[in-house]
Amino acid sequence: MSVRTLQGNRRWLALGGCLLWLAFTLFPLYWVAITSFKTPLAVVGGPTYLPFVDFEPTLTAWNELSPASAAPSTTPSSPR
């Protein structure tokens, strides 16, 4: 049985079920993506879903992962 062969209400129910399943499977990916743009305090502060509405996105977590941040900020001085 294919969705293409369904008629009437059964076709709309199948489409609705597919859309619900799509939302169910994509929401965790969306959650991970928006969480990566939150500050550490915003992550533990409770659920917020809409960037620029519920919270101000930052690149703090992404900056910590960049290779430039792995370099020491000060160079050690050599003894004379």
C-alpha positions in Angstrom: 0.0 0.0 0.0 1.4 3.4 -1.0 0.3 6.9 0.0 -0.2 7.6 -3.7 -3.0 5.0 -3.9 -4.8 6.2 -0.8 -7.9 8.3 -1.3 -9.7 10.9 0.8 -9.3 11.1 4.5 -6.9 8.1 4.6 -4.4 10.0 2.5 -4.6 13.1 4.7 -4.1 11.0 7.8 -1.1 9.3 6.3 0.3 12.7 5.4 -0.4 14.1 8.9 1.3 11.0 10.4 4.4 11.6 8.2 4.6 15.2 9.2 4.3 14.4 12.9 7.0 11.8 12.6 9.2 14.3 10.7 8.8 16.9 13.5 9.4 14.2 16.1 12.7 13.2 14.5 14.0 16.7 13.6 13.2 18.5 16.8 16.2 16.9 18.7 18.6 18.1 16.0 17.1 21.6 16.2 17.5 21.5 20.0 21.2 20.6 19.7 21.7 23.4 17.1 20.1 26.2 19.1 21.7 25.0 22.4 25.2 25.4 20.8 24.5 29.1 20.5 23.5 29.6 24.2 25.7 30.7 27.0 26.4 28.1 29.7 24.0 29.9 32.1 21.3 29.9 29.5 21.7 26.2 28.9 21.0 25.3 32.5 18.5 28.1 33.0 15.5 26.4 31.5 14.1 25.7 28.0 14.1 28.4 25.4 13.3 27.6 21.9 13.5 30.7 19.7 16.8 32.5 19.1 16.6 36.3 19.2 13.2 36.0 20.9 13.8 33.8 24.0 17.6 34.3 24.2 20.5 36.2 22.5 22.6 33.8 20.5 26.4 33.8 21.1 29.4 32.0 19.6 31.0 31.4 23.0 30.9 27.6 22.7 32.1 27.7 19.1 35.0 30.0 20.0 36.1 27.6 22.7 36.4 24.8 20.1 38.4 26.8 17.6 42.1 26.0 17.3 43.1 29.6 18.0 41.6 29.3 21.5 43.8 26.3 22.2 46.9 28.4 21.9 48.2 29.8 25.1 47.2 33.4 25.6 50.6 34.4 27.1 53.9 33.1 26.1 56.0 31.8 29.0 59.1 33.9 29.6 62.4 32.0 29.5 64.7 32.4 32.5 67.8 34.6 31.8 
